[in-house]
Amino acid sequence: MSQGRSGALGDHRFVAEMDALQKFGRLEKAAQLGDVRAQGQVAHMYAVGEHVAQDHHRAAQWFRRAAEQGDLESQCRLAAHHAEGLGVPRDPFEAAGWYRRAAEAGSADAQCALGTLHARGHGVATDRQEALRWWTLAADQGHVQACVNLGVSHYFGRGVPRDAELAFTYYARAVERGEPDAPGYADALCSLAHMYCDGIGVPRDTVAGEHHYRRAAELGNGTAQFALGKLHLEASALPEDREHARHWFARAAEQGDSEARRLLDGLDMAPDPHEPASDRLTRLGPQDAAGQFLLGQRLAAGDGLARNDREAVRWLALAAERAHAPAQYALARMLDEGRGVPRNVTEVVRLLRHAASAGHADAQFELGQFHERGEGVPRNPSIARAWYRKAAARGHLRALRKLEKRAWWRFR
């Protein structure tokens, strides 16, 4: 009986595949006869490998034929192929030409893309005002990424006076008019959440902030998942909050977020508040980096144990040697303040660099400060800017404010 069902299912699949191939054949014939709609469909099928083997070269050829007949979507797709070098030589000037042609005909996608090219100077002259003009035209049509780009512009004052309220308006417009699967939608949610949580451009509302972070996190946005985990972790020590934090850190860690993984490990190793401190000390082993870190933190803060900076440094050092990023950062802070040991700037920078490379936002920000001041390392604003950007991408508020002051932000 099961074999009969399996055979019938196989027959149905075979018939469906043959039917799809026949439809593709008819579509390709219509495309060869000059049907612009069919040309765009055939190009898309070659581009994604639908019913045929994926072939970017053939896709670009068909997109070109449709683009030359004035199909706006094909013009945008052909521009993207030239911009990325898919099936054709990478050519930013050719890409800009096709984007401009579609943008002038009213394509919001092309207008947004052309604005970004002007912001970056790819294939066209760098011109912030021209970028803003094209983004505004696209945003007026409800284009999500264009609204996000304008929000970034007004938030950081790039080409326009800094205006947090107007930035909030553009982010909100992106969310109101866009679809959840649109590029930039989750970024807009994250930006709104950040502004609500910190009261930037809008009255502070942590409930609304958490709501927007949650929407972005549920869409798979790693930044939002990490931020939501931190909100729950900082909310209280109640089991339900810690469980929510563990859930979102785990989701972010699955996407390769090393700092989320470290915090998740720390939650899993968190001490039982009802367990005697002496028992905890006995149970900790030399290979338990997360436990060593927590013990070091407790000794440094005098949390349930007598404060002992020298012992705190010893335990943090053990965890730091095993590449535990939070421990590396905490140890760097202890050494920088001369707690438990004499101040050692060279060692501080080394530890910060290790933690920053693992994705620790606080370490990234402080390493940027050391490079900006030229303390322990040669003064280098470019390297400082790079570390500030990495921290800002993780939602680090002080890094964001540092970039605001120096206008060190780049558009996507």
Summary of the structure (lengths in Angstrom):
residues: 412
radius of gyration: 26.9
end to end distance: 56.7
largest distance: 84.5
contacts: 1411
relative contact order: 0.05
helix: 72%
strand: 0%
